[in-house]
Amino acid sequence: QVQLVESGGGLVQPGESLTLSCETSAFTLDYHAVGWFRQVPGKEREEVVCVGSMDGAPFVTDSVKGRFAISRDAAKNAVILHINSLLPEDTAVYLCPSVYRHPSLSCSGIRGSEFRFWGQGTQVTVSS
């Protein structure tokens, strides 16, 4: 079963930064739109950022603008989530799904159910 692998989570203090990585060895991520979602028990899964295929324009949800950014690392076949000024409410399991998508199509219109490949997630806990 094709999976993406998220890594980089951990326990951090408020105000610190974190870098999460999403990788796969099954296909080239460049041809996929990739999103980062976060899941808190008892709450609806939330998409925070995404990037279109072939390094298309990224989308960042309003609630995390200015603190979250997404980038690609082609050498590692990875998509990176950069998080600055972490807040306790950022505590969640972070998941990176992907779906093959034409470069002309924005990633912002992709519903969660449309992403085809998912990882197990990486836990981020923000606490002093």
DSSP file (Angstrom, degrees, kcal/mol; ACC not computed):
  #  RESIDUE AA STRUCTURE BP1 BP2  ACC     N-H-->O    O-->H-N    N-H-->O    O-->H-N    TCO  KAPPA ALPHA  PHI   PSI    X-CA   Y-CA   Z-CA
    1    1 A Q              0   0    0      0, 0.0     2,-0.2     0, 0.0     0, 0.0   0.000 360.0 360.0 360.0 126.3    0.0    0.0    0.0
    2    2 A V        +     0   0    0     24,-0.0   116,-0.4    22,-0.0     2,-0.4  -0.462 360.0 172.6 -69.0 132.1    1.5    3.3   -1.1
    3    3 A Q        -     0   0    0     -2,-0.2    22,-0.3   114,-0.1     2,-0.3  -0.977  30.6-133.8-138.8 154.2    2.0    5.6    1.8
    4    4 A L        -     0   0    0    114,-0.7     2,-0.5    -2,-0.4   116,-0.5  -0.761  23.6-139.4 -96.7 154.0    3.5    8.9    2.6
    5    5 A V  E     -A   23   0A   0     18,-3.0    18,-2.3    -2,-0.3     2,-0.3  -0.959  12.5-162.0-121.8 117.0    5.8    9.2    5.7
    6    6 A E  E     +A   22   0A   0     -2,-0.5     2,-0.3    16,-0.2    16,-0.2  -0.733  18.2 164.1 -94.5 146.2    5.6   12.2    7.9
    7    7 A S  E     +A   21   0A   0     14,-2.1    14,-2.6    -2,-0.3   115,-0.1  -0.965  37.3  70.0-151.6 166.8    8.4   13.0   10.3
    8    8 A G        +     0   0    0     -2,-0.3    11,-0.3     1,-0.3    -1,-0.1   0.337  62.3 132.3 106.6  -5.8    9.8   15.8   12.4
    9    9 A G        +     0   0    0     12,-0.1     2,-0.3    85,-0.1    -1,-0.3  -0.150  21.3 122.8 -71.5 172.7    7.1   16.0   15.1
   10   10 A G  E     -d  124   0B   0    113,-0.8   115,-2.8   112,-0.1     2,-0.6  -0.982  61.9 -49.1 164.8-169.1    7.8   16.2   18.8
   11   11 A L  E     +d  125   0B   0     -2,-0.3     2,-0.3   113,-0.2   115,-0.2  -0.858  58.5 167.0 -97.2 122.3    7.3   18.1   22.0
   12   12 A V  E     -d  126   0B   0    113,-2.9   115,-2.7    -2,-0.6     3,-0.1  -0.893  33.0-112.3-132.7 162.5    8.2   21.8   21.7
   13   13 A Q    >   -     0   0    0     -2,-0.3     3,-2.0   113,-0.2    73,-0.2  -0.619  47.2 -84.6 -92.2 154.1    7.6   24.9   23.8
   14   14 A P  T 3  S+     0   0    0      0, 0.0    73,-0.2     0, 0.0    -1,-0.1  -0.289 115.8  27.8 -54.9 138.5    5.4   27.8   22.8
   15   15 A G  T 3  S+     0   0    0     71,-2.8    70,-0.6     1,-0.3    72,-0.1   0.184  95.6 116.3  94.0 -17.0    7.1   30.2   20.5
   16   16 A E    <   -     0   0    0     -3,-2.0    70,-2.6    70,-0.2    -1,-0.3  -0.237  60.1-121.7 -79.3 173.0    9.5   27.7   19.1
   17   17 A S        -     0   0    0     68,-0.2     2,-0.3    67,-0.2    67,-0.2  -0.778  22.4-170.3-114.8 159.5    9.7   26.5   15.4
   18   18 A L  E     - B   0  83A   0     65,-2.6    65,-2.9    -2,-0.3     2,-0.5  -0.995  12.7-150.5-148.7 147.5    9.4   23.1   13.9
   19   19 A T  E     - B   0  82A   0     -2,-0.3     2,-0.4   -11,-0.3    63,-0.2  -0.980  13.7-165.9-123.2 121.3   10.0   21.6   10.5
   20   20 A L  E     - B   0  81A   0     61,-2.8    61,-2.7    -2,-0.5     2,-0.4  -0.822   6.5-153.1-104.9 144.9    7.9   18.6    9.4
   21   21 A S  E     -AB   7  80A   0    -14,-2.6   -14,-2.1    -2,-0.4     2,-0.5  -0.922   7.9-164.1-121.0 144.2    8.8   16.4    6.4
   22   22 A C  E     +AB   6  79A   0     57,-1.6    57,-2.1    -2,-0.4     2,-0.3  -0.985  23.6 165.1-127.0 118.0    6.6   14.4    4.1
   23   23 A E  E     -AB   5  78A   0    -18,-2.3   -18,-3.0    -2,-0.5     2,-0.3  -0.906  16.5-178.8-134.3 158.3    8.3   11.8    1.9
   24   24 A T        -     0   0    0     53,-0.9     5,-0.2    -2,-0.3   -20,-0.1  -0.981  21.1-160.2-151.1 151.7    7.6    8.8   -0.2
   25   25 A S  S    S+     0   0    0    -22,-0.3     3,-0.1    -2,-0.3   -21,-0.1   0.336  82.4  79.4-106.3   3.0    9.7    6.3   -2.2
   26   26 A A  S    S-     0   0    0    -23,-0.3     2,-0.3     1,-0.2    -1,-0.1   0.762 104.9 -10.5 -87.0 -26.4    6.7    5.2   -4.3
   27   27 A F  S    S-     0   0    0     50,-0.1     2,-0.7     0, 0.0    -1,-0.2  -0.955  81.7 -77.7-161.1 173.2    6.4    8.0   -6.8
   28   28 A T    >   -     0   0    0     -2,-0.3     3,-1.4     1,-0.2     4,-0.1  -0.739  30.6-155.2 -86.6 118.5    7.7   11.5   -7.6
   29   29 A L  G >  S+     0   0    0     -2,-0.7     3,-2.1     1,-0.3    25,-0.2   0.709  83.4  81.1 -66.5 -19.3    6.0   14.0   -5.4
   30   30 A D  G 3  S+     0   0    0      1,-0.3    24,-4.0    23,-0.1    25,-0.3   0.821  91.8  50.6 -55.5 -31.2    6.6   16.8   -7.9
   31   31 A Y  G <  S+     0   0    0     -3,-1.4    70,-1.6    22,-0.2     2,-0.4   0.354 102.7  79.2 -90.8   6.3    3.6   15.6   -9.9
   32   32 A H  E <  S-E  100   0B   0     -3,-2.1     2,-0.4    68,-0.2    68,-0.3  -0.895  76.6-128.7-116.5 142.1    1.3   15.6   -6.9
   33   33 A A  E     -E   99   0B   0     66,-2.8    66,-1.9    -2,-0.4     2,-0.4  -0.747  35.1-160.0 -76.8 136.6   -0.5   18.3   -5.1
   34   34 A V  E     -EF  98  51B   0     17,-2.1    17,-2.4    -2,-0.4     2,-0.3  -0.975  10.1-171.7-126.9 133.2    0.4   17.8   -1.4
   35   35 A G  E     - F   0  50B   0     62,-2.4     2,-0.5    -2,-0.4    15,-0.3  -0.794  17.5-140.2-116.5 162.1   -1.5   19.1    1.6
   36   36 A W  E     + F   0  49B   0     13,-2.9    12,-2.9    -2,-0.3    13,-1.4  -0.993  25.7 178.7-120.5 123.7   -0.8   19.3    5.3
   37   37 A F  E     -GF  95  47B   0     58,-3.3    58,-2.6    -2,-0.5     2,-0.4  -0.792  14.7-148.7-114.6 160.2   -3.7   18.5    7.5
   38   38 A R  E     -GF  94  46B   0      8,-2.8     8,-2.7    -2,-0.3     2,-0.5  -0.995   6.9-160.7-132.5 145.8   -3.9   18.4   11.3
   39   39 A Q  E     -G   93   0B   0     54,-2.6    54,-2.4    -2,-0.4     6,-0.1  -0.981   6.5-174.6-129.3 125.1   -6.2   16.3   13.4
   40   40 A V    >   -     0   0    0     -2,-0.5     3,-2.5    52,-0.2    52,-0.1  -0.969  42.1 -98.8-115.0 133.6   -7.1   16.8   17.0
   41   41 A P  T 3  S+     0   0    0      0, 0.0     3,-0.1     0, 0.0    -2,-0.0  -0.246 109.5  14.5 -52.8 130.2   -9.2   14.1   18.8
   42   42 A G  T 3  S+     0   0    0      1,-0.3     2,-0.3     0, 0.0    -3,-0.0   0.390 112.5  93.6  86.4  -3.9  -12.9   15.1   18.8
   43   43 A K  S <  S-     0   0    0     -3,-2.5    -1,-0.3     1,-0.0    -3,-0.2  -0.834  83.2 -94.8-120.3 160.0  -12.4   17.8   16.2
   44   44 A E        -     0   0    0     -2,-0.3    -4,-0.2     1,-0.1    -6,-0.1  -0.458  48.4-100.2 -70.8 141.3  -12.8   17.9   12.5
   45   45 A R        -     0   0    0     -2,-0.1     2,-0.5    -6,-0.1    -6,-0.2  -0.389  42.3-151.2 -60.8 136.4   -9.6   17.4   10.5
   46   46 A E  E     -F   38   0B   0     -8,-2.7    -8,-2.8    -2,-0.1     2,-0.5  -0.944   9.4-142.6-119.7 128.7   -8.3   20.8    9.3
   47   47 A E  E     +F   37   0B   0     -2,-0.5   -10,-0.3   -10,-0.3     3,-0.1  -0.778  22.6 173.9 -84.7 130.0   -6.3   21.5    6.2
   48   48 A V  E     -     0   0B   0    -12,-2.9    13,-2.9    -2,-0.5     2,-0.3   0.789  59.1  -3.8-106.8 -38.1   -3.7   24.1    6.9
   49   49 A V  E     -FH  36  60B   0    -13,-1.4   -13,-2.9    11,-0.2    -1,-0.4  -0.977  55.4-178.9-148.8 160.8   -1.6   24.4    3.8
   50   50 A C  E     -FH  35  59B   0      9,-2.0     9,-2.6    -2,-0.3     2,-0.4  -0.978  12.4-150.1-154.5 163.2   -1.1   22.8    0.4
   51   51 A V  E     -FH  34  58B   0    -17,-2.4   -17,-2.1    -2,-0.3     6,-0.2  -1.000  22.0-122.9-136.4 137.9    1.1   23.1   -2.7
   52   52 A G    >>  -     0   0    0      5,-0.7     4,-1.1    -2,-0.4     3,-0.6  -0.244  41.7 -82.6 -73.8 166.5    0.2   22.4   -6.3
   53   53 A S  G >4 S+     0   0    0     52,-0.3     3,-0.6    49,-0.3   -22,-0.2  -0.246 114.4  27.4 -65.7 158.9    2.0   20.0   -8.4
   54   54 A M  G 34 S-     0   0    0    -24,-4.0    -1,-0.2     1,-0.2   -23,-0.1   0.878 141.5 -59.6  52.8  41.1    5.2   21.1  -10.2
   55   55 A D  G <4 S+     0   0    0     -3,-0.6    -1,-0.2   -25,-0.3    -2,-0.2   0.863  87.5 177.8  59.2  40.5    5.7   23.6   -7.3
   56   56 A G    <<  -     0   0    0     -4,-1.1    -4,-0.3    -3,-0.6    -1,-0.1  -0.086  43.0 -57.9 -66.7 172.8    2.4   25.3   -8.0
   57   57 A A        -     0   0    0     -6,-0.2    -5,-0.7     1,-0.1    50,-0.5  -0.228  60.1-128.6 -56.3 133.6    1.1   28.2   -5.9
   58   58 A P  E     -H   51   0B   0      0, 0.0     2,-0.4     0, 0.0    -7,-0.2  -0.424  12.2-146.0 -81.1 160.5    0.7   27.3   -2.3
   59   59 A F  E     -H   50   0B   0     -9,-2.6    -9,-2.0    -2,-0.1     2,-0.4  -0.993  12.2-172.3-124.4 135.0   -2.4   27.8   -0.2
   60   60 A V  E     -H   49   0B   0     -2,-0.4   -11,-0.2   -11,-0.2     5,-0.1  -0.993  25.8-122.5-128.4 125.1   -2.3   28.7    3.5
   61   61 A T    >>  -     0   0    0    -13,-2.9     3,-1.9    -2,-0.4     4,-0.6  -0.339  25.6-115.9 -67.9 149.0   -5.4   28.8    5.5
   62   62 A D  G >4 S+     0   0    0      1,-0.3     3,-0.9     2,-0.2    -1,-0.1   0.814 108.5  65.1 -56.3 -35.8   -6.1   32.1    7.2
   63   63 A S  G 34 S+     0   0    0      1,-0.3    -1,-0.3   -15,-0.0   -15,-0.1   0.695 114.2  29.9 -66.2 -18.0   -5.8   30.8   10.8
   64   64 A V  G X> S+     0   0    0     -3,-1.9     3,-2.2   -16,-0.2     4,-2.0   0.319  83.7 136.4-122.7   6.8   -2.1   30.0   10.3
   65   65 A K  T << S+     0   0    0     -3,-0.9     4,-0.1    -4,-0.6    -3,-0.0  -0.274  73.0  23.9 -58.3 138.9   -1.0   32.6    7.8
   66   66 A G  T 34 S+     0   0    0      2,-0.4    -1,-0.3     1,-0.1     3,-0.1   0.215 124.8  53.7  90.2 -15.7    2.3   34.2    8.8
   67   67 A R  T <4 S+     0   0    0     -3,-2.2    17,-2.5     1,-0.2     2,-0.4   0.658  99.3  57.6-119.3 -29.2    3.3   31.2   10.8
   68   68 A F  E  <  +C   83   0A   0     -4,-2.0    -2,-0.4    15,-0.2     2,-0.3  -0.853  56.9 170.0-108.9 141.0    3.0   28.2    8.5
   69   69 A A  E     -C   82   0A   0     13,-2.0    13,-3.2    -2,-0.4     2,-0.4  -0.989  17.7-148.8-145.8 152.0    4.7   27.8    5.1
   70   70 A I  E     +C   81   0A   0     -2,-0.3     2,-0.3    11,-0.2    11,-0.2  -0.947  20.4 165.3-124.2 142.2    5.1   24.9    2.7
   71   71 A S  E     -C   80   0A   0      9,-2.2     9,-3.4    -2,-0.4     2,-0.4  -0.961  28.7-119.4-148.7 165.7    8.0   24.1    0.4
   72   72 A R  E     -C   79   0A   0     -2,-0.3     2,-0.5     7,-0.2     7,-0.2  -0.844   7.5-161.3-108.7 146.6    9.3   21.3   -1.8
   73   73 A D  E >>> -C   78   0A   0      5,-2.9     5,-2.2    -2,-0.4     3,-0.8  -0.862  10.6-177.7-122.0  92.7   12.7   19.5   -1.5
   74   74 A A  G >45S+     0   0    0     -2,-0.5     3,-0.8     1,-0.3    -1,-0.1   0.846  78.6  60.8 -64.0 -34.1   13.1   17.9   -4.9
   75   75 A A  G 345S+     0   0    0      1,-0.3    -1,-0.3    -3,-0.1    -2,-0.0   0.839 115.2  34.1 -62.2 -32.7   16.4   16.3   -3.9
   76   76 A K  G <45S-     0   0    0     -3,-0.8    -1,-0.3     2,-0.1    -2,-0.2   0.387 106.8-123.5-100.8   2.0   14.7   14.4   -1.1
   77   77 A N  T <<5S+     0   0    0     -3,-0.8   -53,-0.9    -4,-0.6     2,-0.3   0.960  70.4 131.8  51.3  53.2   11.4   13.9   -2.9
   78   78 A A  E   < -BC  23  73A   0     -5,-2.2    -5,-2.9   -55,-0.2     2,-0.4  -0.902  57.1-142.4-135.7 158.2    9.8   15.6    0.0
   79   79 A V  E     -BC  22  72A   0    -57,-2.1   -57,-1.6    -2,-0.3     2,-0.4  -0.995  26.5-150.6-121.0 131.6    7.3   18.4    0.9
   80   80 A I  E     -BC  21  71A   0     -9,-3.4    -9,-2.2    -2,-0.4     2,-0.6  -0.828   9.3-156.1-110.9 137.1    8.2   20.4    4.0
   81   81 A L  E     -BC  20  70A   0    -61,-2.7   -61,-2.8    -2,-0.4     2,-0.5  -0.961  12.0-161.3-109.6 119.6    6.0   22.2    6.5
   82   82 A H  E     -BC  19  69A   0    -13,-3.2   -13,-2.0    -2,-0.6     2,-0.5  -0.882   7.8-172.5-101.6 126.1    7.7   25.0    8.3
   83   83 A I  E     -BC  18  68A   0    -65,-2.9   -65,-2.6    -2,-0.5     2,-0.3  -0.977   3.0-176.7-124.0 123.6    6.0   26.2   11.5
   84   84 A N        +     0   0    0    -17,-2.5   -67,-0.2    -2,-0.5   -68,-0.1  -0.759  62.5  17.0-112.5 161.8    7.0   29.3   13.4
   85   85 A S  S    S-     0   0    0    -70,-0.6    -1,-0.2    -2,-0.3   -68,-0.2   0.900  84.6-149.1  46.4  55.1    5.9   30.8   16.7
   86   86 A L        -     0   0    0    -70,-2.6   -71,-2.8    -3,-0.2   -70,-0.2  -0.212  11.4-157.9 -59.1 141.8    4.1   27.6   17.7
   87   87 A L    >   -     0   0    0    -73,-0.2     3,-2.3    -3,-0.1     4,-0.3  -0.844  30.3-112.5-117.0 154.3    1.1   27.9   19.9
   88   88 A P  G >  S+     0   0    0      0, 0.0     3,-1.8     0, 0.0    38,-0.4   0.849 117.2  62.7 -54.4 -32.9   -0.5   25.3   22.3
   89   89 A E  G 3  S+     0   0    0      1,-0.3    -3,-0.0    36,-0.1    36,-0.0   0.557  87.4  71.6 -73.4  -4.9   -3.5   25.2   19.9
   90   90 A D  G <   +     0   0    0     -3,-2.3    -1,-0.3    36,-0.1     2,-0.2   0.532  69.2 121.0 -81.1  -6.7   -1.2   23.9   17.2
   91   91 A T    <   +     0   0    0     -3,-1.8     2,-0.3    -4,-0.3    34,-0.2  -0.407  41.4 106.1 -60.6 123.6   -1.0   20.6   19.1
   92   92 A A  E    S- I   0 124B   0     32,-1.9    32,-2.9    -2,-0.2     2,-0.6  -0.972  76.0 -80.8-177.4 171.1   -2.3   17.9   16.8
   93   93 A V  E     -GI  39 123B   0    -54,-2.4   -54,-2.6    -2,-0.3     2,-0.5  -0.879  47.0-147.1 -89.6 127.6   -1.3   15.0   14.6
   94   94 A Y  E     -GI  38 122B   0     28,-2.9    28,-2.0    -2,-0.6     2,-0.3  -0.858  17.5-174.8-103.4 128.7   -0.1   16.4   11.3
   95   95 A L  E     -G   37   0B   0    -58,-2.6   -58,-3.3    -2,-0.5   -73,-0.1  -0.913  15.4-154.2-123.5 147.5   -0.7   14.4    8.1
   96   96 A C        -     0   0    0     -2,-0.3   -60,-0.2   -60,-0.2     2,-0.2  -0.894  17.2-179.4-123.6 101.7    0.4   15.0    4.5
   97   97 A P        -     0   0    0      0, 0.0   -62,-2.4     0, 0.0     2,-0.3  -0.575   6.4-164.1 -91.9 162.4   -1.8   13.5    1.8
   98   98 A S  E     -EJ  34 117B   0     19,-2.1    19,-2.5   -64,-0.2    18,-1.4  -0.965  11.3-174.2-142.3 161.0   -1.2   13.8   -1.9
   99   99 A V  E     -E   33   0B   0    -66,-1.9   -66,-2.8    -2,-0.3     2,-0.2  -0.969  37.3-104.1-152.7 140.2   -3.0   13.3   -5.2
  100  100 A Y  E     +E   32   0B   0     -2,-0.3     2,-0.3   -68,-0.3   -68,-0.2  -0.463  52.6 170.6 -63.3 132.8   -1.8   13.4   -8.8
  101  101 A R        -     0   0    0    -70,-1.6   -48,-0.0    -2,-0.2     6,-0.0  -0.997  38.9-105.3-151.7 140.5   -2.9   16.8  -10.2
  102  102 A H    >   -     0   0    0     -2,-0.3     3,-2.0     1,-0.1   -49,-0.3  -0.389  33.5-123.8 -63.9 140.3   -2.4   18.8  -13.3
  103  103 A P  T 3  S+     0   0    0      0, 0.0    -1,-0.1     0, 0.0   -51,-0.1   0.743 107.6  63.8 -60.4 -22.9   -0.1   21.8  -12.6
  104  104 A S  T 3  S+     0   0    0    -48,-0.1     2,-0.5     2,-0.1    -2,-0.1   0.630  88.4  85.5 -77.2 -10.6   -2.6   24.2  -13.9
  105  105 A L  S <  S-     0   0    0     -3,-2.0   -52,-0.3     1,-0.0   -49,-0.1  -0.781  80.2-125.3 -97.8 130.5   -5.0   23.3  -11.1
  106  106 A S    >   -     0   0    0     -2,-0.5     3,-0.5     1,-0.1    -4,-0.1  -0.339   8.2-138.3 -67.0 149.9   -4.8   25.0   -7.8
  107  107 A C  G >  S+     0   0    0    -50,-0.5     3,-1.7     1,-0.2    -1,-0.1   0.672  91.4  80.3 -80.6 -16.1   -4.4   22.8   -4.7
  108  108 A S  G 3  S+     0   0    0      1,-0.3    -1,-0.2   -58,-0.1    -2,-0.0   0.712  86.7  56.6 -68.6 -18.9   -6.9   25.0   -2.7
  109  109 A G  G <  S+     0   0    0     -3,-0.5     2,-0.5     2,-0.1    -1,-0.3   0.436  79.5 110.5 -91.0   2.2   -9.9   23.4   -4.3
  110  110 A I    <   -     0   0    0     -3,-1.7     2,-0.1     2,-0.0     5,-0.0  -0.652  60.2-144.0 -83.6 122.5   -9.0   19.8   -3.3
  111  111 A R    >>  -     0   0    0     -2,-0.5     3,-1.7     1,-0.1     4,-0.7  -0.474  25.6-110.6 -78.5 156.9  -11.3   18.3   -0.7
  112  112 A G  G >4 S+     0   0    0      1,-0.3     3,-1.0     2,-0.2    -1,-0.1   0.860 117.6  57.5 -55.2 -38.1   -9.8   16.0    1.9
  113  113 A S  G 34 S+     0   0    0      1,-0.2    -1,-0.3     3,-0.0    -3,-0.0   0.669  98.5  62.1 -69.6 -15.4  -11.6   13.0    0.4
  114  114 A E  G <4 S+     0   0    0     -3,-1.7     2,-0.3   -15,-0.0    -1,-0.2   0.675  77.5  99.1 -85.6 -18.2  -10.0   13.7   -2.9
  115  115 A F    <<  -     0   0    0     -3,-1.0   -16,-0.2    -4,-0.7     3,-0.1  -0.541  56.9-166.3 -69.4 134.1   -6.4   13.2   -1.6
  116  116 A R        +     0   0    0    -18,-1.4     2,-0.5    -2,-0.3   -17,-0.2   0.860  63.0  49.1 -93.6 -39.6   -5.5    9.6   -2.6
  117  117 A F  B     +J   98   0B   0    -19,-2.5   -19,-2.1  -114,-0.1     2,-0.3  -0.881  63.9 178.3-112.9 133.9   -2.4    8.8   -0.6
  118  118 A W        -     0   0    0     -2,-0.5  -114,-0.7  -116,-0.4     2,-0.2  -0.925  16.0-145.0-131.5 153.5   -2.0    9.4    3.1
  119  119 A G        -     0   0    0     -2,-0.3  -114,-0.2  -116,-0.2     3,-0.1  -0.423  33.6-104.6-102.4-174.0    0.6    8.8    5.8
  120  120 A Q        -     0   0    0   -116,-0.5  -115,-0.1     1,-0.2   -25,-0.1   0.641  61.9-124.6 -86.9 -17.1    0.2    7.9    9.5
  121  121 A G        -     0   0    0   -117,-0.2     2,-0.4   -25,-0.1   -26,-0.2  -0.071   9.7-107.6  95.9 161.5    0.9   11.3   10.7
  122  122 A T  E     - I   0  94B   0    -28,-2.0   -28,-2.9  -115,-0.1     2,-0.4  -1.000  29.6-122.5-132.3 134.1    3.4   12.9   13.1
  123  123 A Q  E     - I   0  93B   0     -2,-0.4  -113,-0.8   -30,-0.2     2,-0.5  -0.583  22.4-169.9 -82.1 130.3    2.4   14.2   16.5
  124  124 A V  E     -dI  10  92B   0    -32,-2.9   -32,-1.9    -2,-0.4     2,-0.5  -0.985   4.6-175.8-116.9 124.3    3.2   17.8   17.4
  125  125 A T  E     -d   11   0B   0   -115,-2.8  -113,-2.9    -2,-0.5     2,-0.7  -0.979   7.3-165.9-123.7 121.7    2.7   18.8   21.0
  126  126 A V  E     +d   12   0B   0     -2,-0.5     2,-0.3   -38,-0.4  -113,-0.2  -0.915  31.8 135.0-110.1 111.8    3.2   22.4   22.1
  127  127 A S              0   0    0   -115,-2.7    -2,-0.1    -2,-0.7   -40,-0.0  -0.994 360.0 360.0-157.1 145.3    3.5   22.8   25.8
  128  128 A S              0   0    0     -2,-0.3  -115,-0.1  -115,-0.2    -1,-0.1   0.427 360.0 360.0 -94.4 360.0    5.6   24.6   28.4
